[in-house]
Amino acid sequence: MKWTFENAKIKGRIILTDSLHEDVGLLKDKTLYKFIWVSSGEVELDIDHQQIILKEGQLVPLSHLHHLEFVRVEGVCYTLMFNSNFYCIHGNDHEVSCNGLLFHGSSHVLTFVLSEEERRKIDTLTGIMQETCVTVTWMKLCAKLLLLTGDSVWADEIEKSAYNALYGSVNLHQNPENGGLPFDSYSPLRANKRARFIGGFQKMENGTFFYGCCAAIGAAGTGLFPNLHLLRAGNEIVLEFYTQGEIKFTLQNGHPVTIRTQTAYPYDGTIKLTVQTEEAEAFALKLRVPGYCRWSEYWIDAEPVCRAEHKETYIRLERTWNSCSSITLCLDLHPRVVCDPRPENVQSGKQFIAFCDGPIVLARDARINADVGMPVTFVPEAFRIEKSEDFGIESGGNYLVRTGRDETSRMIDYASAGATWNEASEMECWLPVQKT
């Protein structure tokens, strides 16, 4: 991991990384102040020829004048670095130190032991991702872009966000781990549990209750998704998403139409639609083909099957519909692997992989897999995803994922993973890859 922000106007830089010990160029950069924090395990450092051992929860501040070498890394340590253009220590001495003690005021290296509350705050820099507020805001932005452009890529993003991050954050069982709020704030991507913190935590003025921003805006997402299932432009009707149930609407002439959907989507690619009208009606019906599909096929009533091997974003059916017409749509769910997109991880060998089936992201859960957090061997030619029988826990989908010739992981859908909201169901969707 290596995140960098640069302000070209003031030539300021700030960097957060967990692999400074492997980055020779960054280690030799003499312009950076550093905070080194050991998240887990133990790290041995050579600082100006002093041997320093940092244990879990300890932090050391270093200036650009210190000579630093990593002697031993047996755990995870994060380094936050910045240059004086980004934040001038001397100009902000009242905020960060006592007359320069933090960086320059001692001939000895200072080490700090963080309290649980301080560790919790720093954890937000590295372990807090995929906030429910951000998920819903992203869905709302994609909805605007879908309405403006008609490009199905935005519907793909909405669907992926809803079925995974949004639905996974819903407190279906009134779990008390987050105080019983209706939505969790942060959904883990790498090995961790749900319900770690309450985003935007605020107490009521009378002190009787508390709330958070995600608990409020999450409901907007659960309302937004069904409202986007059917869109229209004049007499052209667009079915964007496929959920068991029925949708009722009227045509421009005021005549009512009902579309009934029978499907197990997104866990099965077969979708049966029934178009019901009071009399024969002429209008165009467009069916979205998700971007992950390699092929799709459909047939109407007893007509021949139409199959598309190439990528189609929408199937457009313009015809006169009888009072009860049926459409069967089959979508390729395309079980697939998603490789770590970050070049620095590829270069360092600290890679991660994820797995998808249709719009569903797969996750390991400690209730069915004791190897959460442990690296997997990945052999592309051996890779396979198969549906499985019930693993004995509540889930939408159960999968056996073959990552190596003799290595298989039990996984479930991301939204069902971590359902106890504590360490008993620690979960992950980004799996670390064993170095070869």
N, C-alpha and C positions, 0 to 999 in steps of 0.2 A: 504494500500500500504506500502510495506517495501522492499527496495532494499539494498542489502549489498554487498560490495566488500572487499575482504580480500587478502592481500599479505602475504603469509605464510613465505616468505624469511625474510622480515623485521618485521613481525607481525603487519602490519598496517591494520587499519579498517576504512571504511567510510560507513555511513548508511544514507539513505534518507527515511523518513517515514511521513505519514500523521496521524498516530495514536499513537504518543508517550504517550499521556495521558492515553491510554488503555494498555500500555506495561509496567507492573510493573518492570520486570527484566531489561529493558533498562533504565528506569527512575533511578534505583538504581545503575547503572554502573557509577562508579566514575572515569573512565579513559577517558571520552569523552568530548571534546569541542563541543559546540552546537551553531548553528544559528537557531533561531525560527522565522519564517516568516508567517504572517497572510495573506493568499491569499484572503479571503472573510470573512465578518462577524466580530466577536469580540471574543477575548480570554482573560480571567483573570488568571494571574499567581501569585504565591507566591514565590518570589525569596529572599532567606535569610531573610524571614519574612517581606519583603516589598511587598505590593499589587501593582501589575503592570497590567494595562489594555492595551492590544495591539489592535489597530484597523486595518482595512483593509489597506494593503500596508506598515505596520510597521514591523520592524525587530529588534530583540535583540540578541546580542552575549553573550554567557555564557561560563565560563571555567569549568573545571572538579571540581573546588573547590566550585562552587555555589550549594546551596541546592534549588532544584526546585520542586514545586508542581503545578498541574493544578487545579484551583478553579472552572473555568467555561469555557466551550468551546461551543460557539454559532457561528459556522462558520467552515472554513477550514484553518488549519494551517499546514505548513510543517516544519520539523526539519531536518537539515543537521548536522550530527555528525561525528566526526573523532577523533582518538587518536593521541598522539604525535609521535608515530612511523610512522603513515601515513604522517603527516605534522607537523614538529616541529615549533611551534610558535616562540620560542626564536631564532632559527636558521634562520628564515625567517621574522624577525621583520620588515625589510624594505619593505616587500610586503603587510603585513596585518594590520599594525598599526603604531602608532607614539610613539615610546619608550614604548610599552606595554599598551597603553591606551585602546585599543580595548577589551582586556580580563582582564588585571590586574592593569591598571593604575588609577582606580577611585573607591572610596568607594560607589559610586552610580551606579545603573544599567543604562547602556546606551541604548537608543532606537533610531532607525533611521527611518526616513520617506523616502521611496524610490520614486524617480521620475518615470514618466511613462516609460522612456527609461530603467531605472534600473529594473523596474517591468517586462518589456518586456523580458529582458535578463534572469531574474530568471524564468519566465514562461517557458522558454525552458527546464528547468530541469524536469518539471512536466507535462506540457500540450502539448508538442511537441512530437508526435509519428508518426510512419508510414511514413517516408520520402519517397518521390517518387524515389529519387536516390537509396535508400536502397531496395525499391520494385523491381526496375529493376535489380539491382545487384543480388538480391535473385533469380529472374527469370532466369538470365543468369547462375548462379551457378546450379540451378535445371536443366536447359537445358543440361549443361555438364554432370551432373549425370545421366540424362535420356539417353543420348547418350552412356555413358560408361556402364551402368548397364541394361538398358531396363526395369527398374522397374517403373511401372505406378504411384507409389506414387509421383514421381517427376513431372509427367504430372499433377496430381491432384493439386499440389502446384502452378504450373505455371498458371493453369486455374483459381484457386481461386484468385490469385494475379492480374491477368489481368482483370477479370470481375468486381472486386471490387475496390481495391486501385488504380490500374493504370488508368482504364477508368474513375474513379471518379475524377482523378486529371486533366483530359483534359479540357481545357478552350474552350468548344464548342461554347459559345456565345460571345467570345472575351470580357469577363468581365473585367472591368478596375480595380477591387479591388486589384489585384496584379500587377498593372501596365500594364495589357494586355498581360503578358507573356503566352505562349501556355500551360504551365502546372503549377498547384499548387504545392507547396513544401510539405505540411503536411496535411494529411487526418485525421480528428478527429475520435477517437474511442469512447470517452466519450463526454458528452454534450459540444459542441463548434461549431464554424463556420469554414468554409474553408477560405483560403486566409489570414491566420494570419500573416505569415512572408514569406520572400523570402529566401530560403536556398542558402547559398554560394553567397550572394548578392555582386556584384562587379559593379563599374561604369567603363564605357569606358574611355580611357585615355583623350579623348577630352571633356568628360563630357556630351555628347549629349544623351547617353542612358545607360542602366544598364542591367544586366543579372544575372542569377543564375544557379547553377549546375543542379538543378532538371529540369529547363526549357530546358536544353540541353540533358540530358540523358533520359528524358521521351520518346523522339522520338525513342530511341533505343528499348525501351520496346514495343511500338506499332508496330515496324517492326519485332521484335523477335517473337511475338506470332503467326502471320499468317505463318511465315516461318517454324514453328514447326508443323503445322497441319498434314503434311504428311511426314513420314520418311520411309527409305527403307534400306534393307540389301539384296543385290542381287535381286532375284525375289520375295522377301517377302516385301509386302507393308503394312505399319502400319499407320492407320488413328487415330491420337491422339486426335484431337479436331473436333468439329462439328459446322460449321458456314454456313449459307445460302450462296450458290455460287458454284463455280466449281474449280476443281484442275486438271491441265493437266500435264502429265509426260510421260516418255518413259520407256519401259521395257528393260531388258538387250539385247534383240534382236533388239532394236531400234524401235519397234512398238509403236505407240502413244496410250495412254489411257486417258480418261476423267472420273472423278468421280464428278457427280453433286449432291449437297446436298440441300434438301428442309426441312427446320425445323424452329421452333421458339425457339430452344434451345438457352440459358439455362433456358428459362421460361416455356418450355414444353419439355417433355421427349421423344417425338416421332420424329424420324429422318428417312427420306426417302432418300436412296442413289440410284443413277442410275450409273451403270458401263458401259461405252461406249467404244467399241473397233471396229477397222475396220474389224476384223475377229475374230473367236474364239481364245482365248488366255488362256494359263494355268499359273496361278500364285496364291500365297497365299496372302489373304487380312486379316489383323488383325484389329479388332475394339476395341478400349479401352472402358472398363466398369469402370466408375469412382468409387473411393473408398467409396463414401457415399451410393452407391446403395445397397439395400437389395436383389434385384432381377433384372433380365434383360430378355428380350425375343426378338427373331428375326425370320423373315422368308424371304426366297428368292423366288422371282416370285410367283408361286402358290403352293410351297412346304409347308408341315405342319409346324406349329409354333414350334420353339425350345425355351424352357423356362429353365432358370437356377435360382433355389431358393438359391443356395449357392453363395459365393463370387467368381467371376471370374474377373481377371484383364484384360484379352483380350479374345475376341472371334476370333478364327482362322478359316478362311474359305479358304480351299485349293481345287480348282476345276478348270475346264475349263469354262471360262466365255464366254457367248454368246455375240453377238455384242451389245446387249442392255439388261443387266440384272438389276433387281431391288432388293434392300434389304430394308426391314423395320426393324428398330431397336427401341425398346422401353426401356427406362431407368427409373428406379424408382428414382424420385427426392428426396424422403425421407425427408419431412419437419421435422425439428428437433431443439432441444434446445441445446445450448452449455453452460455448467456451468463454473463459475469462477474457473480457474485452480490453483489459488494461495492459499496455505494453510492458510496463515496469514489472508486472508479475510474471509475464512470459519470460522476460529476460532473466529475472532472479530465480525462476523455477518454483516460485510460490503461487502456483496456479489453482484456480477453482473451476468447477464445472457445475452446471445445473441441468435439470431434465424437465421436459414439457410433453404433455399429451393434449393436443388441441390447445385451448386457451389455458388449460390447467397447468400450474407449476407444481412439481412434485417436491415433497419434503421428507426428510428423515425425522422420526419422532422417537424419543427415548423409551416410550412405552412399548414399542415394537422392534426397536433397533438400538442395541447397547453401544453401537459404534458412532453415535453422534459426536461430531468434532474430530473424528479420526480420519486420516487420509484414505482415499480409495485408489486402487490401480485402475487406470483407464486405458483400454485397448480398443481403438475405434472399430476395428473389424469384428470384435466380439460383442459390441454394444447391442443391447436389445431391451425394449420395454414390453412387458406382458401384463395384462390385467390378471388380478389374483382374487382368490376367495377372501372372505372377511378375515381380518387379522384379530378380531376380538375387541376392537374399539370402534366407536362411532366415527364414520368417515364417509365422504362422498365417493371416493375412489380408492382402490387398493392396487398396488403395482409391485411387480418384481422387476428390478432394474439390474441388468447384467452389465457390469462395468469392465470386467476382465474375463479371461477365459475360465477362471474358477472362482469368480467373485460376484456375488449377487447381493443387492441391498433391498430390504423391504421398505417401501415408501408409500405415503398417502398424499391426498391432495393438500395443498398448502393451507387452505382455509380451515381444514379440520385439525391440522397439526398444532401442538402446543395447547390443547384444549383445557388442561388442568390449570394453566396459567401459573405454574410453578416449576421447580426443577424436575419434577417427575415426568414432565413431557417436554423437556428441552428439545429444541428443533433446529433445523437448518435446511435451506434450499441450495445454498452455495456450498458444495462439498469440496474440501481440500484434496488436491491430487498428489499422490505419492510421487516423490522424485524418482526418476529412473536413471 
